[in-house]
Amino acid sequence: MTDALRNMKQVQLKDVQENFEQIFEDLLVSGEPVEILKETGNAILVSDEVWRGMTETLNLMTIPGVRESISSGMREAITHTKTGLDW
């Protein structure tokens, strides 16, 4: 389990039903997903901005070479990167 999942706000479904507008506003302000809990299963509520970012990331990861390029770039020291664009 990642830290993001461990630290995610959790709310029982009955509380969401009673306080949906406040929970929704808090989510929009914080940008943090909310895990909605129910005995039969859980769900994650995210803003459209987070959802679009997640789907864009998943789409990029399907392009051959992108994952490796990102991983390589993350390992490179910032001092070894270019400061200007060649294009």
HTML snippet that shows the backbone in 3Dmol.js (N, CA, C, O; Angstrom):
<script src="https://3Dmol.org/build/3Dmol-min.js"></script>
<div id="view" style="width:600px;height:400px;position:relative"></div>
<script>
const pdb = `
ATOM      1  N   MET A   1       0.840  -1.174   0.000  1.00  0.00           N
ATOM      2  CA  MET A   1       0.000   0.000   0.000  1.00  0.00           C
ATOM      3  C   MET A   1       0.892   1.247   0.000  1.00  0.00           C
ATOM      4  O   MET A   1       1.859   1.320   0.759  1.00  0.00           O
ATOM      5  N   THR A   2       0.572   2.206  -0.835  1.00  0.00           N
ATOM      6  CA  THR A   2       1.366   3.425  -0.911  1.00  0.00           C
ATOM      7  C   THR A   2       0.991   4.389   0.202  1.00  0.00           C
ATOM      8  O   THR A   2      -0.065   4.264   0.821  1.00  0.00           O
ATOM      9  N   ASP A   3       1.879   5.360   0.449  1.00  0.00           N
ATOM     10  CA  ASP A   3       1.598   6.379   1.463  1.00  0.00           C
ATOM     11  C   ASP A   3       0.342   7.160   1.108  1.00  0.00           C
ATOM     12  O   ASP A   3      -0.426   7.534   1.994  1.00  0.00           O
ATOM     13  N   ALA A   4       0.125   7.413  -0.184  1.00  0.00           N
ATOM     14  CA  ALA A   4      -1.062   8.166  -0.613  1.00  0.00           C
ATOM     15  C   ALA A   4      -2.336   7.444  -0.194  1.00  0.00           C
ATOM     16  O   ALA A   4      -3.289   8.080   0.257  1.00  0.00           O
ATOM     17  N   LEU A   5      -2.360   6.133  -0.337  1.00  0.00           N
ATOM     18  CA  LEU A   5      -3.541   5.375   0.073  1.00  0.00           C
ATOM     19  C   LEU A   5      -3.664   5.313   1.586  1.00  0.00           C
ATOM     20  O   LEU A   5      -4.767   5.396   2.126  1.00  0.00           O
ATOM     21  N   ARG A   6      -2.549   5.171   2.264  1.00  0.00           N
ATOM     22  CA  ARG A   6      -2.558   5.092   3.722  1.00  0.00           C
ATOM     23  C   ARG A   6      -3.035   6.394   4.349  1.00  0.00           C
ATOM     24  O   ARG A   6      -3.717   6.376   5.374  1.00  0.00           O
ATOM     25  N   ASN A   7      -2.685   7.521   3.745  1.00  0.00           N
ATOM     26  CA  ASN A   7      -3.003   8.829   4.305  1.00  0.00           C
ATOM     27  C   ASN A   7      -4.287   9.432   3.742  1.00  0.00           C
ATOM     28  O   ASN A   7      -4.656  10.547   4.110  1.00  0.00           O
ATOM     29  N   MET A   8      -4.963   8.718   2.866  1.00  0.00           N
ATOM     30  CA  MET A   8      -6.171   9.230   2.245  1.00  0.00           C
ATOM     31  C   MET A   8      -7.293   9.374   3.278  1.00  0.00           C
ATOM     32  O   MET A   8      -7.477   8.523   4.149  1.00  0.00           O
ATOM     33  N   LYS A   9      -8.032  10.477   3.150  1.00  0.00           N
ATOM     34  CA  LYS A   9      -9.183  10.693   4.026  1.00  0.00           C
ATOM     35  C   LYS A   9     -10.198   9.588   3.767  1.00  0.00           C
ATOM     36  O   LYS A   9     -10.498   9.267   2.617  1.00  0.00           O
ATOM     37  N   GLN A  10     -10.726   9.010   4.840  1.00  0.00           N
ATOM     38  CA  GLN A  10     -11.721   7.953   4.733  1.00  0.00           C
ATOM     39  C   GLN A  10     -13.020   8.421   5.382  1.00  0.00           C
ATOM     40  O   GLN A  10     -13.021   8.993   6.471  1.00  0.00           O
ATOM     41  N   VAL A  11     -14.120   8.164   4.689  1.00  0.00           N
ATOM     42  CA  VAL A  11     -15.430   8.588   5.171  1.00  0.00           C
ATOM     43  C   VAL A  11     -16.419   7.446   4.962  1.00  0.00           C
ATOM     44  O   VAL A  11     -16.455   6.836   3.894  1.00  0.00           O
ATOM     45  N   GLN A  12     -17.214   7.161   5.976  1.00  0.00           N
ATOM     46  CA  GLN A  12     -18.257   6.146   5.843  1.00  0.00           C
ATOM     47  C   GLN A  12     -19.336   6.656   4.877  1.00  0.00           C
ATOM     48  O   GLN A  12     -19.608   7.856   4.833  1.00  0.00           O
ATOM     49  N   LEU A  13     -19.940   5.767   4.118  1.00  0.00           N
ATOM     50  CA  LEU A  13     -20.961   6.139   3.140  1.00  0.00           C
ATOM     51  C   LEU A  13     -22.100   6.919   3.795  1.00  0.00           C
ATOM     52  O   LEU A  13     -22.583   7.897   3.224  1.00  0.00           O
ATOM     53  N   LYS A  14     -22.531   6.505   4.974  1.00  0.00           N
ATOM     54  CA  LYS A  14     -23.635   7.211   5.639  1.00  0.00           C
ATOM     55  C   LYS A  14     -23.262   8.667   5.919  1.00  0.00           C
ATOM     56  O   LYS A  14     -24.121   9.546   5.847  1.00  0.00           O
ATOM     57  N   ASP A  15     -21.980   8.935   6.240  1.00  0.00           N
ATOM     58  CA  ASP A  15     -21.533  10.306   6.479  1.00  0.00           C
ATOM     59  C   ASP A  15     -21.475  11.101   5.175  1.00  0.00           C
ATOM     60  O   ASP A  15     -21.751  12.301   5.160  1.00  0.00           O
ATOM     61  N   VAL A  16     -21.118  10.429   4.088  1.00  0.00           N
ATOM     62  CA  VAL A  16     -21.105  11.089   2.773  1.00  0.00           C
ATOM     63  C   VAL A  16     -22.533  11.492   2.400  1.00  0.00           C
ATOM     64  O   VAL A  16     -22.763  12.592   1.897  1.00  0.00           O
ATOM     65  N   GLN A  17     -23.474  10.608   2.647  1.00  0.00           N
ATOM     66  CA  GLN A  17     -24.867  10.915   2.318  1.00  0.00           C
ATOM     67  C   GLN A  17     -25.369  12.126   3.105  1.00  0.00           C
ATOM     68  O   GLN A  17     -26.149  12.926   2.588  1.00  0.00           O
ATOM     69  N   GLU A  18     -24.924  12.258   4.345  1.00  0.00           N
ATOM     70  CA  GLU A  18     -25.367  13.362   5.191  1.00  0.00           C
ATOM     71  C   GLU A  18     -24.621  14.664   4.916  1.00  0.00           C
ATOM     72  O   GLU A  18     -25.173  15.748   5.103  1.00  0.00           O
ATOM     73  N   ASN A  19     -23.366  14.560   4.473  1.00  0.00           N
ATOM     74  CA  ASN A  19     -22.501  15.744   4.351  1.00  0.00           C
ATOM     75  C   ASN A  19     -21.838  15.851   2.979  1.00  0.00           C
ATOM     76  O   ASN A  19     -20.715  16.341   2.869  1.00  0.00           O
ATOM     77  N   PHE A  20     -22.529  15.396   1.936  1.00  0.00           N
ATOM     78  CA  PHE A  20     -21.881  15.323   0.627  1.00  0.00           C
ATOM     79  C   PHE A  20     -21.337  16.665   0.157  1.00  0.00           C
ATOM     80  O   PHE A  20     -20.206  16.733  -0.324  1.00  0.00           O
ATOM     81  N   GLU A  21     -22.110  17.718   0.285  1.00  0.00           N
ATOM     82  CA  GLU A  21     -21.666  19.011  -0.236  1.00  0.00           C
ATOM     83  C   GLU A  21     -20.367  19.466   0.435  1.00  0.00           C
ATOM     84  O   GLU A  21     -19.471  19.968  -0.244  1.00  0.00           O
ATOM     85  N   GLN A  22     -20.252  19.301   1.744  1.00  0.00           N
ATOM     86  CA  GLN A  22     -19.033  19.714   2.453  1.00  0.00           C
ATOM     87  C   GLN A  22     -17.855  18.829   2.065  1.00  0.00           C
ATOM     88  O   GLN A  22     -16.753  19.333   1.849  1.00  0.00           O
ATOM     89  N   ILE A  23     -18.069  17.528   1.973  1.00  0.00           N
ATOM     90  CA  ILE A  23     -17.006  16.601   1.587  1.00  0.00           C
ATOM     91  C   ILE A  23     -16.535  16.924   0.177  1.00  0.00           C
ATOM     92  O   ILE A  23     -15.336  16.908  -0.101  1.00  0.00           O
ATOM     93  N   PHE A  24     -17.480  17.218  -0.716  1.00  0.00           N
ATOM     94  CA  PHE A  24     -17.173  17.564  -2.094  1.00  0.00           C
ATOM     95  C   PHE A  24     -16.348  18.850  -2.157  1.00  0.00           C
ATOM     96  O   PHE A  24     -15.344  18.905  -2.867  1.00  0.00           O
ATOM     97  N   GLU A  25     -16.761  19.880  -1.422  1.00  0.00           N
ATOM     98  CA  GLU A  25     -16.026  21.151  -1.398  1.00  0.00           C
ATOM     99  C   GLU A  25     -14.615  20.953  -0.831  1.00  0.00           C
ATOM    100  O   GLU A  25     -13.649  21.502  -1.361  1.00  0.00           O
ATOM    101  N   ASP A  26     -14.500  20.169   0.243  1.00  0.00           N
ATOM    102  CA  ASP A  26     -13.180  19.888   0.827  1.00  0.00           C
ATOM    103  C   ASP A  26     -12.272  19.208  -0.187  1.00  0.00           C
ATOM    104  O   ASP A  26     -11.089  19.534  -0.283  1.00  0.00           O
ATOM    105  N   LEU A  27     -12.822  18.268  -0.942  1.00  0.00           N
ATOM    106  CA  LEU A  27     -12.062  17.556  -1.965  1.00  0.00           C
ATOM    107  C   LEU A  27     -11.576  18.527  -3.035  1.00  0.00           C
ATOM    108  O   LEU A  27     -10.425  18.445  -3.464  1.00  0.00           O
ATOM    109  N   LEU A  28     -12.436  19.442  -3.471  1.00  0.00           N
ATOM    110  CA  LEU A  28     -12.045  20.396  -4.505  1.00  0.00           C
ATOM    111  C   LEU A  28     -10.966  21.348  -4.009  1.00  0.00           C
ATOM    112  O   LEU A  28     -10.055  21.697  -4.761  1.00  0.00           O
ATOM    113  N   VAL A  29     -11.057  21.766  -2.764  1.00  0.00           N
ATOM    114  CA  VAL A  29     -10.073  22.699  -2.199  1.00  0.00           C
ATOM    115  C   VAL A  29      -8.729  21.998  -1.975  1.00  0.00           C
ATOM    116  O   VAL A  29      -7.677  22.534  -2.324  1.00  0.00           O
ATOM    117  N   SER A  30      -8.772  20.810  -1.398  1.00  0.00           N
ATOM    118  CA  SER A  30      -7.528  20.109  -1.043  1.00  0.00           C
ATOM    119  C   SER A  30      -6.909  19.380  -2.232  1.00  0.00           C
ATOM    120  O   SER A  30      -5.692  19.206  -2.291  1.00  0.00           O
ATOM    121  N   GLY A  31      -7.743  18.956  -3.175  1.00  0.00           N
ATOM    122  CA  GLY A  31      -7.241  18.159  -4.289  1.00  0.00           C
ATOM    123  C   GLY A  31      -6.962  16.716  -3.910  1.00  0.00           C
ATOM    124  O   GLY A  31      -6.505  15.927  -4.737  1.00  0.00           O
ATOM    125  N   GLU A  32      -7.237  16.372  -2.656  1.00  0.00           N
ATOM    126  CA  GLU A  32      -6.957  15.018  -2.161  1.00  0.00           C
ATOM    127  C   GLU A  32      -8.168  14.113  -2.335  1.00  0.00           C
ATOM    128  O   GLU A  32      -9.283  14.497  -1.984  1.00  0.00           O
ATOM    129  N   PRO A  33      -7.960  12.908  -2.876  1.00  0.00           N
ATOM    130  CA  PRO A  33      -9.056  11.953  -3.008  1.00  0.00           C
ATOM    131  C   PRO A  33      -9.647  11.570  -1.657  1.00  0.00           C
ATOM    132  O   PRO A  33      -8.997  11.704  -0.620  1.00  0.00           O
ATOM    133  N   VAL A  34     -10.880  11.095  -1.683  1.00  0.00           N
ATOM    134  CA  VAL A  34     -11.576  10.641  -0.475  1.00  0.00           C
ATOM    135  C   VAL A  34     -11.999   9.194  -0.706  1.00  0.00           C
ATOM    136  O   VAL A  34     -12.605   8.873  -1.728  1.00  0.00           O
ATOM    137  N   GLU A  35     -11.682   8.335   0.236  1.00  0.00           N
ATOM    138  CA  GLU A  35     -12.112   6.940   0.157  1.00  0.00           C
ATOM    139  C   GLU A  35     -13.448   6.827   0.882  1.00  0.00           C
ATOM    140  O   GLU A  35     -13.563   7.171   2.059  1.00  0.00           O
ATOM    141  N   ILE A  36     -14.441   6.348   0.171  1.00  0.00           N
ATOM    142  CA  ILE A  36     -15.776   6.162   0.734  1.00  0.00           C
ATOM    143  C   ILE A  36     -15.912   4.689   1.115  1.00  0.00           C
ATOM    144  O   ILE A  36     -15.750   3.799   0.280  1.00  0.00           O
ATOM    145  N   LEU A  37     -16.208   4.452   2.379  1.00  0.00           N
ATOM    146  CA  LEU A  37     -16.213   3.097   2.929  1.00  0.00           C
ATOM    147  C   LEU A  37     -17.626   2.569   3.113  1.00  0.00           C
ATOM    148  O   LEU A  37     -18.524   3.282   3.560  1.00  0.00           O
ATOM    149  N   LYS A  38     -17.800   1.305   2.759  1.00  0.00           N
ATOM    150  CA  LYS A  38     -19.055   0.590   2.976  1.00  0.00           C
ATOM    151  C   LYS A  38     -18.692  -0.877   3.197  1.00  0.00           C
ATOM    152  O   LYS A  38     -17.690  -1.353   2.664  1.00  0.00           O
ATOM    153  N   GLU A  39     -19.480  -1.579   3.960  1.00  0.00           N
ATOM    154  CA  GLU A  39     -19.162  -2.980   4.268  1.00  0.00           C
ATOM    155  C   GLU A  39     -19.008  -3.835   3.012  1.00  0.00           C
ATOM    156  O   GLU A  39     -18.184  -4.749   2.990  1.00  0.00           O
ATOM    157  N   THR A  40     -19.773  -3.560   1.985  1.00  0.00           N
ATOM    158  CA  THR A  40     -19.744  -4.383   0.774  1.00  0.00           C
ATOM    159  C   THR A  40     -18.658  -3.980  -0.213  1.00  0.00           C
ATOM    160  O   THR A  40     -18.451  -4.658  -1.219  1.00  0.00           O
ATOM    161  N   GLY A  41     -17.960  -2.874   0.067  1.00  0.00           N
ATOM    162  CA  GLY A  41     -16.880  -2.429  -0.814  1.00  0.00           C
ATOM    163  C   GLY A  41     -16.648  -0.936  -0.677  1.00  0.00           C
ATOM    164  O   GLY A  41     -17.493  -0.213  -0.148  1.00  0.00           O
ATOM    165  N   ASN A  42     -15.508  -0.482  -1.152  1.00  0.00           N
ATOM    166  CA  ASN A  42     -15.131   0.923  -1.039  1.00  0.00           C
ATOM    167  C   ASN A  42     -15.001   1.549  -2.423  1.00  0.00           C
ATOM    168  O   ASN A  42     -14.893   0.849  -3.430  1.00  0.00           O
ATOM    169  N   ALA A  43     -15.013   2.877  -2.453  1.00  0.00           N
ATOM    170  CA  ALA A  43     -14.829   3.620  -3.694  1.00  0.00           C
ATOM    171  C   ALA A  43     -13.978   4.842  -3.396  1.00  0.00           C
ATOM    172  O   ALA A  43     -13.903   5.291  -2.252  1.00  0.00           O
ATOM    173  N   ILE A  44     -13.340   5.374  -4.423  1.00  0.00           N
ATOM    174  CA  ILE A  44     -12.514   6.564  -4.293  1.00  0.00           C
ATOM    175  C   ILE A  44     -13.175   7.695  -5.065  1.00  0.00           C
ATOM    176  O   ILE A  44     -13.526   7.539  -6.235  1.00  0.00           O
ATOM    177  N   LEU A  45     -13.342   8.836  -4.402  1.00  0.00           N
ATOM    178  CA  LEU A  45     -13.892  10.026  -5.031  1.00  0.00           C
ATOM    179  C   LEU A  45     -12.734  10.979  -5.303  1.00  0.00           C
ATOM    180  O   LEU A  45     -12.007  11.357  -4.385  1.00  0.00           O
ATOM    181  N   VAL A  46     -12.562  11.368  -6.575  1.00  0.00           N
ATOM    182  CA  VAL A  46     -11.492  12.284  -6.956  1.00  0.00           C
ATOM    183  C   VAL A  46     -12.070  13.433  -7.773  1.00  0.00           C
ATOM    184  O   VAL A  46     -13.137  13.303  -8.373  1.00  0.00           O
ATOM    185  N   SER A  47     -11.360  14.554  -7.792  1.00  0.00           N
ATOM    186  CA  SER A  47     -11.777  15.690  -8.609  1.00  0.00           C
ATOM    187  C   SER A  47     -11.542  15.359 -10.077  1.00  0.00           C
ATOM    188  O   SER A  47     -10.793  14.438 -10.403  1.00  0.00           O
ATOM    189  N   ASP A  48     -12.185  16.115 -10.956  1.00  0.00           N
ATOM    190  CA  ASP A  48     -11.969  15.873 -12.379  1.00  0.00           C
ATOM    191  C   ASP A  48     -10.530  16.171 -12.768  1.00  0.00           C
ATOM    192  O   ASP A  48      -9.996  15.527 -13.671  1.00  0.00           O
ATOM    193  N   GLU A  49      -9.884  17.141 -12.104  1.00  0.00           N
ATOM    194  CA  GLU A  49      -8.485  17.454 -12.398  1.00  0.00           C
ATOM    195  C   GLU A  49      -7.585  16.256 -12.092  1.00  0.00           C
ATOM    196  O   GLU A  49      -6.708  15.916 -12.886  1.00  0.00           O
ATOM    197  N   VAL A  50      -7.806  15.618 -10.938  1.00  0.00           N
ATOM    198  CA  VAL A  50      -7.030  14.435 -10.579  1.00  0.00           C
ATOM    199  C   VAL A  50      -7.325  13.296 -11.548  1.00  0.00           C
ATOM    200  O   VAL A  50      -6.408  12.612 -12.002  1.00  0.00           O
ATOM    201  N   TRP A  51      -8.592  13.090 -11.864  1.00  0.00           N
ATOM    202  CA  TRP A  51      -8.980  12.022 -12.788  1.00  0.00           C
ATOM    203  C   TRP A  51      -8.324  12.202 -14.151  1.00  0.00           C
ATOM    204  O   TRP A  51      -7.788  11.249 -14.715  1.00  0.00           O
ATOM    205  N   ARG A  52      -8.366  13.421 -14.679  1.00  0.00           N
ATOM    206  CA  ARG A  52      -7.754  13.694 -15.992  1.00  0.00           C
ATOM    207  C   ARG A  52      -6.241  13.467 -15.937  1.00  0.00           C
ATOM    208  O   ARG A  52      -5.658  12.935 -16.882  1.00  0.00           O
ATOM    209  N   GLY A  53      -5.613  13.864 -14.846  1.00  0.00           N
ATOM    210  CA  GLY A  53      -4.180  13.634 -14.698  1.00  0.00           C
ATOM    211  C   GLY A  53      -3.834  12.156 -14.652  1.00  0.00           C
ATOM    212  O   GLY A  53      -2.859  11.716 -15.261  1.00  0.00           O
ATOM    213  N   MET A  54      -4.637  11.397 -13.928  1.00  0.00           N
ATOM    214  CA  MET A  54      -4.400   9.954 -13.831  1.00  0.00           C
ATOM    215  C   MET A  54      -4.572   9.277 -15.182  1.00  0.00           C
ATOM    216  O   MET A  54      -3.749   8.448 -15.571  1.00  0.00           O
ATOM    217  N   THR A  55      -5.639   9.625 -15.902  1.00  0.00           N
ATOM    218  CA  THR A  55      -5.869   8.978 -17.199  1.00  0.00           C
ATOM    219  C   THR A  55      -4.816   9.402 -18.214  1.00  0.00           C
ATOM    220  O   THR A  55      -4.413   8.591 -19.048  1.00  0.00           O
ATOM    221  N   GLU A  56      -4.359  10.660 -18.166  1.00  0.00           N
ATOM    222  CA  GLU A  56      -3.299  11.108 -19.074  1.00  0.00           C
ATOM    223  C   GLU A  56      -2.005  10.357 -18.791  1.00  0.00           C
ATOM    224  O   GLU A  56      -1.306   9.945 -19.717  1.00  0.00           O
ATOM    225  N   THR A  57      -1.686  10.179 -17.512  1.00  0.00           N
ATOM    226  CA  THR A  57      -0.491   9.424 -17.141  1.00  0.00           C
ATOM    227  C   THR A  57      -0.582   7.987 -17.641  1.00  0.00           C
ATOM    228  O   THR A  57       0.384   7.459 -18.192  1.00  0.00           O
ATOM    229  N   LEU A  58      -1.727   7.357 -17.453  1.00  0.00           N
ATOM    230  CA  LEU A  58      -1.900   5.982 -17.942  1.00  0.00           C
ATOM    231  C   LEU A  58      -1.758   5.915 -19.454  1.00  0.00           C
ATOM    232  O   LEU A  58      -1.138   4.992 -19.981  1.00  0.00           O
ATOM    233  N   ASN A  59      -2.326   6.885 -20.153  1.00  0.00           N
ATOM    234  CA  ASN A  59      -2.206   6.912 -21.616  1.00  0.00           C
ATOM    235  C   ASN A  59      -0.750   7.094 -22.045  1.00  0.00           C
ATOM    236  O   ASN A  59      -0.293   6.420 -22.968  1.00  0.00           O
ATOM    237  N   LEU A  60      -0.026   7.986 -21.394  1.00  0.00           N
ATOM    238  CA  LEU A  60       1.384   8.195 -21.736  1.00  0.00           C
ATOM    239  C   LEU A  60       2.210   6.932 -21.507  1.00  0.00           C
ATOM    240  O   LEU A  60       3.127   6.634 -22.272  1.00  0.00           O
ATOM    241  N   MET A  61       1.878   6.192 -20.449  1.00  0.00           N
ATOM    242  CA  MET A  61       2.638   4.982 -20.133  1.00  0.00           C
ATOM    243  C   MET A  61       2.444   3.877 -21.176  1.00  0.00           C
ATOM    244  O   MET A  61       3.215   2.918 -21.207  1.00  0.00           O
ATOM    245  N   THR A  62       1.428   4.000 -22.024  1.00  0.00           N
ATOM    246  CA  THR A  62       1.219   2.995 -23.073  1.00  0.00           C
ATOM    247  C   THR A  62       2.075   3.272 -24.306  1.00  0.00           C
ATOM    248  O   THR A  62       2.186   2.413 -25.181  1.00  0.00           O
ATOM    249  N   ILE A  63       2.682   4.459 -24.391  1.00  0.00           N
ATOM    250  CA  ILE A  63       3.523   4.797 -25.533  1.00  0.00           C
ATOM    251  C   ILE A  63       4.900   4.172 -25.324  1.00  0.00           C
ATOM    252  O   ILE A  63       5.540   4.411 -24.300  1.00  0.00           O
ATOM    253  N   PRO A  64       5.360   3.369 -26.291  1.00  0.00           N
ATOM    254  CA  PRO A  64       6.664   2.706 -26.136  1.00  0.00           C
ATOM    255  C   PRO A  64       7.782   3.715 -25.858  1.00  0.00           C
ATOM    256  O   PRO A  64       7.914   4.721 -26.555  1.00  0.00           O
ATOM    257  N   GLY A  65       8.578   3.430 -24.837  1.00  0.00           N
ATOM    258  CA  GLY A  65       9.736   4.246 -24.507  1.00  0.00           C
ATOM    259  C   GLY A  65       9.475   5.372 -23.523  1.00  0.00           C
ATOM    260  O   GLY A  65      10.422   5.888 -22.930  1.00  0.00           O
ATOM    261  N   VAL A  66       8.232   5.768 -23.331  1.00  0.00           N
ATOM    262  CA  VAL A  66       7.945   6.898 -22.444  1.00  0.00           C
ATOM    263  C   VAL A  66       8.284   6.559 -20.992  1.00  0.00           C
ATOM    264  O   VAL A  66       8.905   7.365 -20.299  1.00  0.00           O
ATOM    265  N   ARG A  67       7.889   5.398 -20.537  1.00  0.00           N
ATOM    266  CA  ARG A  67       8.167   5.002 -19.149  1.00  0.00           C
ATOM    267  C   ARG A  67       9.674   5.019 -18.877  1.00  0.00           C
ATOM    268  O   ARG A  67      10.118   5.535 -17.851  1.00  0.00           O
ATOM    269  N   GLU A  68      10.444   4.461 -19.784  1.00  0.00           N
ATOM    270  CA  GLU A  68      11.890   4.410 -19.612  1.00  0.00           C
ATOM    271  C   GLU A  68      12.487   5.815 -19.643  1.00  0.00           C
ATOM    272  O   GLU A  68      13.397   6.120 -18.873  1.00  0.00           O
ATOM    273  N   SER A  69      11.986   6.656 -20.515  1.00  0.00           N
ATOM    274  CA  SER A  69      12.478   8.027 -20.617  1.00  0.00           C
ATOM    275  C   SER A  69      12.214   8.803 -19.331  1.00  0.00           C
ATOM    276  O   SER A  69      13.080   9.539 -18.858  1.00  0.00           O
ATOM    277  N   ILE A  70      11.037   8.642 -18.773  1.00  0.00           N
ATOM    278  CA  ILE A  70      10.698   9.318 -17.515  1.00  0.00           C
ATOM    279  C   ILE A  70      11.575   8.792 -16.385  1.00  0.00           C
ATOM    280  O   ILE A  70      12.112   9.572 -15.599  1.00  0.00           O
ATOM    281  N   SER A  71      11.720   7.476 -16.301  1.00  0.00           N
ATOM    282  CA  SER A  71      12.556   6.880 -15.254  1.00  0.00           C
ATOM    283  C   SER A  71      13.993   7.368 -15.359  1.00  0.00           C
ATOM    284  O   SER A  71      14.622   7.684 -14.349  1.00  0.00           O
ATOM    285  N   SER A  72      14.506   7.429 -16.567  1.00  0.00           N
ATOM    286  CA  SER A  72      15.867   7.909 -16.800  1.00  0.00           C
ATOM    287  C   SER A  72      15.999   9.361 -16.368  1.00  0.00           C
ATOM    288  O   SER A  72      16.972   9.731 -15.711  1.00  0.00           O
ATOM    289  N   GLY A  73      15.034  10.175 -16.730  1.00  0.00           N
ATOM    290  CA  GLY A  73      15.069  11.582 -16.361  1.00  0.00           C
ATOM    291  C   GLY A  73      14.991  11.799 -14.864  1.00  0.00           C
ATOM    292  O   GLY A  73      15.599  12.730 -14.335  1.00  0.00           O
ATOM    293  N   MET A  74      14.247  10.945 -14.177  1.00  0.00           N
ATOM    294  CA  MET A  74      14.119  11.083 -12.723  1.00  0.00           C
ATOM    295  C   MET A  74      15.421  10.730 -12.008  1.00  0.00           C
ATOM    296  O   MET A  74      15.683  11.224 -10.911  1.00  0.00           O
ATOM    297  N   ARG A  75      16.238   9.875 -12.629  1.00  0.00           N
ATOM    298  CA  ARG A  75      17.514   9.483 -12.017  1.00  0.00           C
ATOM    299  C   ARG A  75      18.611  10.508 -12.287  1.00  0.00           C
ATOM    300  O   ARG A  75      19.626  10.520 -11.589  1.00  0.00           O
ATOM    301  N   GLU A  76      18.425  11.362 -13.281  1.00  0.00           N
ATOM    302  CA  GLU A  76      19.446  12.334 -13.667  1.00  0.00           C
ATOM    303  C   GLU A  76      19.444  13.522 -12.703  1.00  0.00           C
ATOM    304  O   GLU A  76      18.390  14.061 -12.366  1.00  0.00           O
ATOM    305  N   ALA A  77      20.627  13.915 -12.270  1.00  0.00           N
ATOM    306  CA  ALA A  77      20.757  15.073 -11.373  1.00  0.00           C
ATOM    307  C   ALA A  77      20.303  16.330 -12.105  1.00  0.00           C
ATOM    308  O   ALA A  77      20.597  16.504 -13.287  1.00  0.00           O
ATOM    309  N   ILE A  78      19.597  17.193 -11.414  1.00  0.00           N
ATOM    310  CA  ILE A  78      19.069  18.416 -12.030  1.00  0.00           C
ATOM    311  C   ILE A  78      20.206  19.285 -12.581  1.00  0.00           C
ATOM    312  O   ILE A  78      20.011  20.019 -13.550  1.00  0.00           O
ATOM    313  N   THR A  79      21.374  19.206 -11.975  1.00  0.00           N
ATOM    314  CA  THR A  79      22.518  19.999 -12.450  1.00  0.00           C
ATOM    315  C   THR A  79      23.039  19.529 -13.803  1.00  0.00           C
ATOM    316  O   THR A  79      23.766  20.259 -14.478  1.00  0.00           O
ATOM    317  N   HIS A  80      22.669  18.306 -14.205  1.00  0.00           N
ATOM    318  CA  HIS A  80      23.103  17.773 -15.492  1.00  0.00           C
ATOM    319  C   HIS A  80      22.072  17.956 -16.591  1.00  0.00           C
ATOM    320  O   HIS A  80      22.248  17.434 -17.692  1.00  0.00           O
ATOM    321  N   THR A  81      21.011  18.679 -16.316  1.00  0.00           N
ATOM    322  CA  THR A  81      19.979  18.883 -17.315  1.00  0.00           C
ATOM    323  C   THR A  81      20.191  20.197 -18.045  1.00  0.00           C
ATOM    324  O   THR A  81      20.871  21.097 -17.553  1.00  0.00           O
ATOM    325  N   LYS A  82      19.597  20.291 -19.227  1.00  0.00           N
ATOM    326  CA  LYS A  82      19.714  21.503 -20.035  1.00  0.00           C
ATOM    327  C   LYS A  82      18.800  22.594 -19.453  1.00  0.00           C
ATOM    328  O   LYS A  82      17.759  22.310 -18.859  1.00  0.00           O
ATOM    329  N   THR A  83      19.219  23.824 -19.644  1.00  0.00           N
ATOM    330  CA  THR A  83      18.396  24.932 -19.185  1.00  0.00           C
ATOM    331  C   THR A  83      17.601  25.569 -20.317  1.00  0.00           C
ATOM    332  O   THR A  83      16.685  26.352 -20.066  1.00  0.00           O
ATOM    333  N   GLY A  84      17.939  25.243 -21.551  1.00  0.00           N
ATOM    334  CA  GLY A  84      17.213  25.792 -22.702  1.00  0.00           C
ATOM    335  C   GLY A  84      16.769  24.678 -23.615  1.00  0.00           C
ATOM    336  O   GLY A  84      17.269  23.556 -23.535  1.00  0.00           O
ATOM    337  N   LEU A  85      15.843  24.985 -24.471  1.00  0.00           N
ATOM    338  CA  LEU A  85      15.327  24.004 -25.420  1.00  0.00           C
ATOM    339  C   LEU A  85      16.028  24.193 -26.764  1.00  0.00           C
ATOM    340  O   LEU A  85      16.328  25.313 -27.177  1.00  0.00           O
ATOM    341  N   ASP A  86      16.279  23.072 -27.430  1.00  0.00           N
ATOM    342  CA  ASP A  86      16.937  23.119 -28.741  1.00  0.00           C
ATOM    343  C   ASP A  86      15.939  23.287 -29.878  1.00  0.00           C
ATOM    344  O   ASP A  86      16.348  23.443 -31.029  1.00  0.00           O
ATOM    345  N   TRP A  87      14.687  23.260 -29.597  1.00  0.00           N
ATOM    346  CA  TRP A  87      13.686  23.348 -30.640  1.00  0.00           C
ATOM    347  C   TRP A  87      13.007  24.635 -30.530  1.00  0.00           C
ATOM    348  O   TRP A  87      12.110  24.929 -31.320  1.00  0.00           O
TER     349      TRP A  87
END
`;
const viewer = $3Dmol.createViewer("view");
viewer.addModel(pdb, "pdb");
viewer.setStyle({}, {cartoon: {color: "spectrum"}});
viewer.zoomTo();
viewer.render();
</script>
